[in-house]
Amino acid sequence: MEQKKYNEIVKKHTPKEDSLKNGFWAFISGGIMGMIGQFLITFYVRILDVTTTEATSFMIITLIFLGCLFTCLGFFDNIVNFCKAGLFVPITGFAHAMMSAALEYKKEGMVTGIGASMFKLTGSVIIFGVVSAYIFGMLRYLLFGGNI
Amino acid sequence: MTFNYRDVYLNNTCTIVGPYEKNGPLGKYFDKAYKDFYFGTDSWEDAEAKSFVEGVKKLLKKEDKQIKDIDLLVGGDLLNQLVASNYAAETLKIPFIGIYNACATSTLGMLLTANMVEAKQIKNGIVTVTSHNNGAEKQFRYPVEYGGPKRKTTTFTVTGSASCLISNEKKGVRIESATIGTVKNMGIKDVYHMGAVMAPACADTIYKHLKNTNRSIDYYDAIYSGDLGRYGKDILKEYIKKEYNLDLKNYDDTASMIYDLDKQNVYAGGSGPACAPLVTYAYLIPLMKKKKMKRILLVATGALMSQTMVNEKHTIPAIAHAIGLEVLDDIS
């Protein structure tokens, strides 16, 4: 049988992913994440009497901490698995991916394990994040000048 | 290549599983189950090696045999360089062959041992295969605690070890034939759809086995594939009908038997070297002994994937080996 014909059989028996359902829950959970973030910013501005910019950094740190803590406690993967893009697109997803890799390689030692493998999943996020920040930063400078 | 055996028997078996298998529909049939993934050790790799050693020791105890009575140990697992089997063999001190055919390792080990028993080169041989869900996830997929979304066609590696004793002593079930499969590659690149990767190899081996033994498909009371999963099953049925004009009627897949696919969160079903033998030893052989089935054909299927080759955009080859088992009326 030709590969093309076989591919048709495979396609026929391969289930469709529930994009609509997944999208719905990602929308809801992503929205809740946004609300929590906004709540934290307002909270820090009121309680610590800092500017919104500083409070935003505190909010990010808080969410990263919680993402890491919940990953270590072992239940965050189930929540991420259910919420999908709602949780792994925000900063919590980055923290979760990094912490899960660190946990996984803990046994292999500090340097050869955690150090070498912690960025296994997130390494490419950092690399391409930096590269695209550079490209878009340059574009912005060239198109709109440095004063925007 | 097909072999017919006159005097080879699968005397006894031992099965050890992890928590998911215990909670599955066949949970009560396994010899031992662990509640967590560590099996009392510090790492998943150690746990897998421990389940290997424990399986062999329990099997020897069941058969009232000593380590010195065993001429050969054949073992395999999924981990790089077969570490679980190698470290277990170091403890067991039985002459050892480590084999790798991914999830088809079990039937390959059985047929290699059966050949040596038939040729009277060895008297007693043990075949043990292991797999470990977390160990396999770490090596082939993502970190275990990472909860990224998985596709419906993903399979869930079985945790456990399955051991069997093969000899020419007339006891247990008879191993009557075996077919060594050829590697097939139908151009699938998707590592999350192993059923599609392995179905052509499975179909090819079933067809060649029937052709070489001159048997019709009805000769066997049932045919079991290794770990095609719930979608791979349908692909196999349609492919084998179109390509070889065979109707798979009394057919099931061990990957969809070991778990409750609707209630347990295992996607398309089980996989791993231990999947097919665990179901066969714990559930199918006892059914045969109760005379519910007389002859079965077990076709364990293996996707011979490597993360490097997948990243380099290669398609995934697959293999399947078949073992024919028969229960005789005059043996216990």
Interface residues (C-beta under 8 A of the other chain):
Chain A: M1 Q3 K5 Y6 N7 I9 V10 K12 H13 T14 P15 E17 N22 T71 C72 G74 F76 D77 N78 I79 V80 N81 K84 F88 H96 A97 M99 S100 A101 L103 E104 K107 K120 L121
Chain B: D42 S43 K138 Y142 P143 V144 E145 Y146 G147 G148 P149 K150 R151 K152 T153 M186 G187 I188 H193 A196 P200 Y231 D234 I235 E238 Y239 K242 E243
